[in-house]
Amino acid sequence: MNIFINYFLLSVPTYSFFCLITGMQDASKKLTESLHEVYEPDWYGREDVKMIGEKCDELWEDFHQKLVDGSLLTLDTYLGQFPDIKVQ
């Protein structure tokens, strides 16, 4: 029974954290899109804003992937020791 409790205590906050990261990534992307729309087409720094937004999005993707690799894969490996729990 302790295994069920440990899995639950690890998985719920981890899932919530990933939802938070996804929300932050979406907010960052929408901010960049809004800034790009607000400025005039001939504004000097308009393309810079777009490039910065694209790089920021890449950083969010990298951060998300590192979190998946570092936590979810570790959790799945841990669960792999208990095949009866993974089925449930």
C-alpha positions in Angstrom: 0.0 0.0 0.0 2.9 2.4 0.6 3.8 2.1 -3.0 0.4 3.5 -4.0 0.8 6.4 -1.6 4.3 7.2 -2.8 3.2 7.1 -6.5 0.3 9.4 -5.8 2.4 11.8 -3.8 4.9 12.0 -6.6 2.6 12.0 -9.7 0.0 14.6 -8.7 2.4 17.5 -8.0 4.5 16.5 -11.0 1.5 16.7 -13.3 0.4 20.0 -11.8 3.9 21.4 -12.3 3.9 20.3 -16.0 0.5 22.0 -16.5 2.0 25.2 -14.9 5.0 25.1 -17.3 2.7 24.6 -20.3 0.6 27.6 -19.2 3.7 29.7 -18.8 4.9 28.7 -22.2 1.6 29.6 -23.8 1.5 32.9 -22.0 5.0 33.7 -23.2 4.1 32.9 -26.8 0.9 35.0 -26.7 2.9 37.9 -25.3 5.3 37.7 -28.2 2.5 37.5 -30.7 0.8 40.5 -29.1 4.0 42.6 -29.2 4.5 41.7 -32.8 0.9 42.8 -33.7 1.0 46.0 -31.7 4.0 47.5 -33.4 3.9 49.1 -36.9 5.2 47.0 -39.8 8.0 49.4 -40.4 9.1 49.7 -36.8 12.9 49.1 -36.4 12.8 46.4 -33.8 9.8 44.4 -35.0 11.8 41.5 -36.4 13.9 41.4 -33.3 10.8 40.9 -31.1 9.8 38.0 -33.3 13.3 36.4 -33.1 13.4 36.9 -29.4 10.0 35.3 -29.0 11.0 32.3 -31.1 14.2 31.8 -29.1 12.2 32.1 -25.9 9.8 29.4 -27.2 12.7 27.1 -27.9 14.0 27.6 -24.4 10.6 26.7 -22.9 10.6 23.6 -25.1 14.0 22.6 -23.9 13.1 23.2 -20.3 9.9 21.1 -20.7 11.9 18.3 -22.3 14.5 18.3 -19.5 11.8 18.1 -16.9 10.2 15.2 -18.7 13.5 13.4 -19.0 14.4 14.1 -15.4 11.2 13.4 -13.6 8.6 11.5 -15.6 11.0 9.0 -17.0 12.5 8.5 -13.5 9.0 8.0 -12.2 8.1 5.5 -14.9 11.4 3.6 -14.2 10.4 3.5 -10.6 7.0 2.2 -11.4 8.4 -0.4 -13.8 9.6 -2.2 -10.7 5.9 -2.8 -9.7 4.0 -4.0 -12.8 0.8 -4.7 -10.9 0.6 -1.0 -9.9 1.2 0.3 -13.4 -1.8 -1.7 -14.7 -4.0 0.0 -12.2 
